[in-house]
Amino acid sequence: PDPPQGKTGWPWTEESLQLSDEMPCGLPWPKISIVTPSFNQCQFIEETIRSVLLQGYPDLEYIIIDGKSTDNSIKIIKKYSHWLHHWISETDLGQSHAINKGFMKAGGTLFAYINSDDLYEPNAMAEIAAAFTEKSSPDLVAGICTVFDEKGIKRVFLPNWPDGLSEYVKTTFSSTFGQPAAFWTRDIYRKIGGLDQSLSFCFDREFFLKIGLAGGKPKMILKNIARFREHTFSKSLSQVVRFHEESITILKRYGDKLGLSLREQRKCERTMLNEIAYQETFSLWKHKGRLYALLMFFRMIAASPDLLFQKKILGQMRRLLFFKKIDVAELQ
């Protein structure tokens, strides 16, 4: 379909190179299955859809699992339904459940999911497929992920597989490559049992950790594969505390398996609890007032006095003592 009026460039008025049915080596391209979980993202989802469908890839199936959106999302999905392998709009148990539900409909040998506010780069599928068909036979391939917002590019996330898998549990945002730029085989997905549906925020990091624990072979490529969009309502910005809370769950679940001593685990957990207290201090100031925020702040310092040597903690104390309440709005 034609793009909305005024939209130009990729993936609106530009598309990827249309590939032939066979790879340069004469073999058919591996079938790729892409799942998009969606809920009330009508301002972004059409760009996501077009970035998948305009890849020019000869053996691609695209599945959209919508959580019964109440905005204009369904109208947009129906606009592209002729090119979708499957789509549905119904209530689900959360994002990880929606993604697993999509992969149950998938017939590809390579899997990936792209959220409805992110998008793929031009020719991403061709680059990924070529990496999977190399002699090394990787189980997971990840490329470059560009982080952007309404003002433009914020940073470029170069892929790197961690030296030790314990990096996945030591901090909250410890993935060393961008999820939108990651693909994996159907076999490794089934081997590890898919995504953990009990997790709502860190399920992707736990999923990659399980691939590593299962002996999966990773391959990192320096090719532009995807773009991650930061915006006010994205989970990674709006629900930071929940990410830290689930990180503690993952730490407790895998700390022993990864060889972390009890002392190391307690230190990591304390770091995460401090991050939760840091975020909740601002939230309390905003919703209950300065006194409640100061009480939270001093409880945090009492638990970890060494925090007073951190620049951001000193900055928070300065705001609490001297700034007006309205000044915290931009931090929440």
N, C-alpha and C positions, 0 to 999 in steps of 0.2 A: 504493500500500500504506500501511497505518497506520504511523505513526512508532514507533520503539522506545519502550518504556515510560519515562515520566518526561521525555520530550523535548517542549518546547512552544515556541511562537513561530515565527518564520521560520527555516528553511523546513520546520518540522515540523508545526505545527497551523495555520499561516497560509499563504496563497498570494497571488500577484499577481492583479490584476484580469484577468478573462478578456476578451481583445480580440475584437472582431468580425472577420469575414474581410477586411474592407476598412478602409483607413486613412480618416481624416476627409475626405481629398481625393477619396475614391472609388476610389483605386488599391489593388491588393492589397499586403499587407505583403511586403517582400522576404524571400526565404527565407534563414534563418540556419543555418549549420552550425557546431556546437560540438564540439570534440575534447577529451577528457580522457585524458592519458597517466597510467598508474597502475602502481605497484609497491609492494605491501605497505603500503598506507595504510588498512587496514580501520577504524581508529579515526576517520577523517575522511571517507572517500569517500562515505558515504551522505548526508551533509549537502551535499556538492558536487553529487551527482546530483539531489537534491530541489530545490536552488536553480536548477537548469537546467529540470527538468521542470515545476516549478510557476510558471513565468513567465507562463502564460496566453497565450503567443504562438501565433498560428494556423498559422505555417509554419516550424516548427523541426525540425531533425534533429540528433540527439545520438549521438555516436560515442565509444565507450570502447575504448582500446587498452591492454590490461594486459600487463605484461612477465612473465607467468607467476608471479603472486604465490603465496606459500606460506602466507599468513595467511588470514583469513576474507573477503578482498576478493571472490573469485569468487562466494561465496554471496550477498553483498550485490548484486553486479552482476546475477546471475540473478534476484534478487527484482524488479528493475526492467526486465528484458530485453524485456518486452512493449512498453515505451515507447521502446526504443532503436532507432535506425535501423540500427546495426551495432555489434557488440562482438566482441572476440577476446582470447584470453589465450595468448600465445606469447612466446618469448624474442625480444628485439630488440637493436639496436645502441646503444641509449640513448634518452634522452628526446626529442631532436630527431628521431631516426629514427621513433620511435613517433608523434609528432605529424604528420610528413609522411605516414606510412602511413595515418593517420586521414583526412587531407584528400584522399587519393587516392580515398576512398569517399564524399566529400562532393559534394553537388549544389547547394549554396546559392550565392547571389550575394555573401553576406557570410560571412566566416570569423572564428573566434576559438578560442583554446584556454584551458581553465581547468584548472589542476593539481588533483590529487585531495585536496589539503589546503586549497584556497581555495574561495570561493563567490561567487555573484552576489547582488546586492541585489535586493529586490522591484522589479518593473517595469523592470529593466535593459534587457531586449530592446526594449521599446517606445521607451525613450529613445534607444537606439542607432539603431534603424531610422529614427526620425524625423529624426535628425541626418544620416543618409546620404541621405535623400530630399530634402534641401533643394537649392536651385538651385546651390549651390557645388560639388555633386558631389564630396565628399572621397573620397580613397583609403583614409584611415585616420581613425578616430574614437577618442578616448580620453577617459574621464571620471574622476571622483574614485574613488580607491582607498583604503579604510580599512585600516590595518595594526593587527592585534590579536594577542593571545595569550590564554592561559588566564585571565589577570587582567582582561582587557578591552581597550579601545581604547588603543593606544600613540601613534598619530599619524594624521593625515589627509593623504594624498598628493594634492595638487591638480595637475591635468595642465597641462603647459606644453611646447610644442615649442621646442627649443633655438634660440637666435639663430643659432648656427653649428653645422654637423654635426660639427665637430671635437670638440665636447663629448662625443660618444659614444666617443672613443678616448683622451681625456686622463686619465681616472681609471677606477677599476674599477667603481664603482656610479654611473654617470653618467646613467642614463636619467632623463628629466625627467617621466615619467608611469609609473603602475603597469601592468605587463604584464597582470594579470588584467582590467583595465578597458579594454583596447584591442581593437578590432575593425578589420578591413580587408576590402577587396574581394577576391573570387576573382581578378579580373583582375590586380591588383597582385601578389598572391601568386605567380601563375604567371609574371608578367613578370620577377620577380627570382629565380625558381627555388626558392622555398620557403625552408625553414630549412637552415642549413649543418650537415650531419650529422657533420662532423668536430669540431664544438664540442659540449661537454656542459654548460657552465655559463653562457656569455655569448651563446648563440645568439639569444636574444630581442633583446638590444641590437644585435647585428650585423644582425639581420633588419630592425629599425626604421631602422638606418643605411642599409641598402640601399634601403629605400623612399624615403628622402630623396635618396639619390644618383640614383635613377631618376626623380626629378622628381615623386614622389607628393605629393598635396595633403593635408596633415593638418588636422584640426579637433578642437579641444579643447572639451569641454563640462563645465560645472560641475553635473553630475548624479551622484548616487551610483550607481556601476555595480558595484563588486566589493569584496570583502574579501580581503586577503592575510594568511594565518596564519603567525605566527612561532612555531616550536617547536623543541625541542632537536635534532631530527633533520632539520630543513629544510636544504636544500643551502646556502641563503644564509647560514646561521649555522654549520653544521657543517663546511663545506669552503671557507672564505674564501680560503685559499691558492690553490686551484684557480681561483677567480674571477680572482685577480690574474694568475696564469700565463696564462690565456686572454686576459686584457686586453692583455697584452704581444703576444700573437699578433695580435690585432685591430689594435693600434697599428702594428705592422710591416706589416700587410697594407694598411692604408688611410691611413697617415700622409701619404705623398706625394700621394695622390689628394685629400686634404683640405687640401693646401697648407701642411702643417706643415713647418717647416725641420728640417734634421737636428739642429740644436741643441735645438729644441723637443721633438723626438721622443726624444732622449737624456735630456732632463730628465724627461719623462713616464715613460720606462722606469725611470729611477732611482727615482722616487717609488714606482712599483709594486714594484720590487725591495726597497725599504726596508720596504714594507708586508708583503711576504713574510717578510723577516727578522724583523720585529716579531712576527708570528704564530708563526714557527718557534722564536723564542727561548723563548716560553712553552711550546711543545710539547717542546722539548729539556729544559727544566727539569723538566717533569712526567715525562718518560719516561727521561731519562738523568742528570739531576741538575743542581745549580747551576753547577758548573764548566763544563760544556758550554754551558749557557745564557749564561754570562758571556762565553765566547769568541765565541759568535755575536753577542752584543750589541756587543762592542767591535769586531768586524769591520764591523758595520753603521755604527758611529760613525766608524770610520776611512774608510769609503767616502763618508760624508756627515756631516762634523763639525757642520754647521748643525742637525742633528737635536737636538742638546743644548739648543736653545732652545725645543723643543716640549714642551708640558706633559705629553703622554702618554708621551713618551720618558723624561722625568725621573721620571715615575711608575713606569715599568717598571724603571728603574735602582734606584729606592728599594725596589721589591718584591724584586728580585734580591739586593740587599745585606742587607735586613733582615727580609723575610717568610719564613715557613716554606713548605716545598714544598706542603703541603696547601692553602695559600691560593690557589694558582694554579688549582686544580681548576675553579672557577667561570668561569674565563676561557677554558676549552677545551671 
